[in-house]
Amino acid sequence: MPLIGYARVSTEDQTADPQERELRAAGCVEIHREQGSGGNRARPVLARLMERIGKGDILVVVRIDRLARSLAHLLEVLDRLEAKGAHFRSLNDPIDTASPQGKFTLQVLGAAAEFERALIRERTRAGLQSARAQGRIGGNPGLRAGDPRALRKVVQARRETYLDRLNETAEDWVPLVRRHRPDMAWEDLVRLINARQPAGRAAWTLPRLRRAVGAYVAEGMLPETLLAPAPRTARDDRLPALVAALKGADPDMTLQQICDRLEAMRERTPRGRSKWQPSSVRMLLERAGKLGLL
């Protein structure tokens, strides 16, 4: 299995060389370095690594704290790796999700995290009840007083929470954004992403997608060029471009599967009909090939 190393230091004064030596000694040929706080989940290098890691790969770190500073973040990363068929290994901690012992350790960590969350909820509830009984008003005194520092902290916390939510679904939409923006209009991209959404996920809207991409661009996790306006294309070229995008995202798709996807996107045929036929898709693919879209 391919071993992919991840080394992180908190400040520019520190060096990742010792971590890299350990990772190479463990068999990692590919190593990704990052400088940033472990408490900050919006790390561009880690985000790109999580996006491209594939089935059978093993993400390797020297110690758990190089990857995550909280149990919740660690479990979030491990869940994403498991969903992609990848594994995790810490050289100096008893975690290797490719082994039965490592999987057991992960289950113990998950149970501990749930117990910790239950304790926090109970302490918070008890604290609020006690404060109300004593006539105290809940909330942040700094916010009530309009303290700029308190306001900045709240804005930062909300931004990190928002990025955390985006990271949970990034593998569903970020690859399509990278592949098709800015060549594809936002409206078409939203429909393409929604057609490929896993069951049970909330549908994307145009404002929601633009805000998400803008947030990743602001964090340096996506290039600013993705926000550029889409080029004006002839109306006749739009459907070939859309069909080419579907085929490009999954080259193994059959003509009938593309028909089903277009109907799920509520895309009309060239003649304005709602029901698609494989012959229409074949014609559009041929035109896409002539236009150089495939």
Secondary structure, DSSP 8 states (H G I E B T S, - for coil): --EEEEEEESSTTS--HHHHHHHHHTT-SEEEEEES-TT----HHHHHHHHH--TT-EEEESSGGGT-SSHHHHHHHHHHHHHTT-EEEETTTTEETTSHHHHHHHHHHHHHHHHHHHHHHHHHHHHHHHHHHTT---S-HHHHTT-HHHHHHHHHHHHHHHHHHHHHHHHHHHHHHHHHTTTS-HHHHHHHHHHT--TT-----HHHHHHHHHHHHHTTSS-GGGGS------HHHHHHHHHHHHHHH-TT--HHHHHHHHHHTT---TTS-SS--HHHHHHHHHHHHHTT--
